[in-house]
Amino acid sequence: MKTTIRFAGSAASPAQFPGDGLPEVAFLGRSNVGKSRLLNALAGVRNLARVSATPGRTRLVNFFRAGDELYLVDLPGYGYARVSEAERLSWERLAASYLLARPALALCVFLVDARHEPSEGDQLLRAFLDHHALPYVVVATKADKLGRGEQGRRTRSLAEGIGLNARAVIAASAVTGAGVPELWRAIREAAAKSRKGAA
């Protein structure tokens, strides 16, 4: 099912978050994990979310509206950007204020790099999601850079580790489109469940 996705706005504070109540799906991960490229792959366009050569450029909460279905929400990344400690803490507070006080949040898409073991930041995020009982799927990005056998091994390792409590672990590639249909399925199922719960 083709859905037109458009940029709906950026927020520097909770007061600027959308107020229409549509289900929201948040994208989380390290600054260089490929969030923008994956969002573009989900939208089927190349330039919906800005892809920067400098990791850590997402400094606001960016909302992308998928028709009348839901929002895809790009949260600031962690762990790589060369920024001051004060700025980093400001981003973290903004992301936490979104995650912990957003009734419309239906699912978190937790991105990790398929090529590497989860970082300390990834482990901290997993602990945060589990502690607050936030629903999430783990997406292993850049899977096209691995052979088929290694993809399978990495996916199983993630499912037994950082993705143990995830609803699903999906190997994905913004280059080949692998995993994108499976991710859309998980997103739509979570949004439907959220709408049903709100009814």
C-alpha positions in Angstrom: 0.0 0.0 0.0 1.6 3.2 -1.2 1.4 6.1 1.3 2.6 9.7 0.5 4.9 10.9 3.2 5.6 14.6 3.7 7.7 16.6 6.1 5.2 18.0 8.7 7.6 20.1 10.9 10.3 20.2 13.5 10.0 20.7 17.2 12.4 22.2 19.7 10.1 21.6 22.7 7.1 19.5 23.6 4.8 22.4 23.0 5.6 22.2 19.3 4.7 18.4 18.9 1.6 17.7 16.7 -1.7 17.7 18.5 -3.9 15.8 16.1 -3.5 12.4 17.9 -2.4 10.3 15.0 -0.2 7.3 16.0 3.5 8.1 16.0 6.5 5.8 15.3 9.8 7.1 16.6 13.2 6.4 15.0 16.1 6.1 17.4 19.8 5.2 17.1 23.3 6.4 16.9 24.1 9.5 14.9 25.8 7.5 12.0 23.4 4.5 11.9 21.5 5.6 8.8 18.2 6.9 10.2 17.7 9.5 7.4 18.4 7.0 4.7 16.0 4.5 6.1 13.3 7.1 6.4 13.8 8.0 2.8 13.6 4.3 1.8 10.3 4.0 3.7 9.0 7.0 1.9 10.3 5.8 -1.5 12.0 9.1 -2.2 15.6 10.2 -1.9 15.4 13.6 -0.1 12.5 13.5 2.4 14.9 13.4 5.4 18.2 15.2 4.9 21.2 12.9 4.7 24.3 14.7 6.0 27.9 13.7 5.6 28.4 14.9 9.2 26.7 12.6 11.7 24.6 14.2 14.4 22.9 16.9 12.3 19.4 16.0 13.6 19.1 18.4 16.5 15.3 18.7 16.7 12.4 16.2 16.7 11.3 16.0 13.0 7.8 14.8 12.1 6.9 13.2 8.8 3.2 12.6 8.1 2.2 9.4 6.3 -1.2 10.4 4.9 -3.9 10.2 7.5 -2.3 7.1 9.1 0.5 8.1 11.3 3.7 10.1 11.8 7.3 8.9 11.4 9.3 10.8 14.0 13.1 11.3 13.7 14.7 11.8 17.1 18.3 13.2 17.6 20.9 10.5 17.4 23.6 9.8 20.0 27.2 8.8 20.5 29.0 10.4 17.5 28.3 14.0 17.0 31.1 16.5 17.8 29.1 18.8 20.0 29.4 20.3 23.5 28.3 18.4 26.5 25.5 21.0 27.2 24.1 20.6 23.7 24.2 16.8 23.9 22.3 16.9 27.2 19.8 19.3 25.6 19.1 16.8 22.8 18.8 13.9 25.3 16.3 15.8 27.4 14.3 16.6 24.3 14.3 13.0 23.1 13.4 11.7 26.6 10.6 14.3 27.0 9.1 12.9 23.8 9.5 9.3 24.6 8.1 9.4 28.2 5.2 11.8 27.8 3.8 11.1 24.3 0.4 9.2 24.4 0.4 9.0 20.6 3.7 7.0 20.6 2.8 3.5 19.1 6.3 2.1 18.4 10.0 2.8 18.6 12.2 1.7 15.7 15.6 1.1 17.3 18.4 1.2 14.7 21.7 -0.5 15.1 24.5 -1.0 12.5 24.4 -4.6 11.2 28.1 -4.6 10.8 29.1 -4.0 14.4 28.3 -5.2 17.9 25.9 -2.9 19.8 27.7 0.1 21.3 27.5 1.3 24.9 24.9 3.9 23.8 22.8 1.2 22.1 22.9 -0.9 25.4 21.8 2.2 27.4 18.9 2.9 24.9 17.8 -0.7 25.1 17.8 -0.5 28.9 15.8 2.7 28.8 13.2 1.2 26.4 12.9 -1.9 28.5 12.7 0.0 31.9 9.9 2.2 30.6 8.1 -0.7 28.8 8.2 1.1 25.5 7.3 -1.1 22.5 10.1 -1.4 20.0 11.5 -3.3 17.0 15.2 -3.5 16.3 16.4 -2.8 12.8 19.9 -3.8 11.7 20.8 -1.1 9.1 23.3 -1.4 6.3 22.7 -5.1 5.9 23.6 -4.9 2.2 27.2 -4.6 3.4 27.1 -8.2 4.7 26.8 -11.5 2.9 23.6 -13.5 3.3 25.1 -15.9 5.8 26.6 -13.2 7.9 23.3 -11.2 7.8 21.5 -14.3 9.2 24.1 -14.7 12.0 24.0 -11.0 13.0 20.2 -11.0 13.0 20.1 -14.1 15.3 22.8 -12.6 17.6 20.8 -9.4 17.9 17.5 -11.3 18.5 19.3 -13.2 21.4 20.9 -10.0 22.8 19.8 -6.4 22.4 16.6 -7.4 20.6 15.5 -10.0 23.2 12.5 -8.0 24.3 11.8 -6.4 20.9 8.7 -7.2 18.9 10.9 -8.1 15.9 14.4 -7.9 14.7 14.7 -6.9 11.0 17.7 -6.7 8.8 17.3 -3.7 6.4 19.1 -1.8 3.7 18.2 1.6 2.4 20.3 0.8 -0.7 18.5 -2.4 -1.8 15.2 -1.9 0.0 15.6 -5.2 1.9 13.6 -5.3 5.1 11.5 -2.2 4.2 8.3 -4.1 3.6 8.7 -6.0 6.9 9.3 -2.7 8.7 6.2 -1.1 7.2 4.2 -4.1 8.3 5.5 -3.7 11.9 4.8 0.0 11.8 1.2 -0.4 10.5 0.4 -3.2 13.0 1.6 -1.0 15.9 -0.4 2.0 14.6 -3.5 0.0 14.2 -3.1 -1.4 17.7 -2.6 2.1 19.0 -5.7 3.4 17.3 -7.8 0.5 18.6 -6.5 1.2 22.1 -7.4 4.8 21.9 -10.9 4.1 20.6 
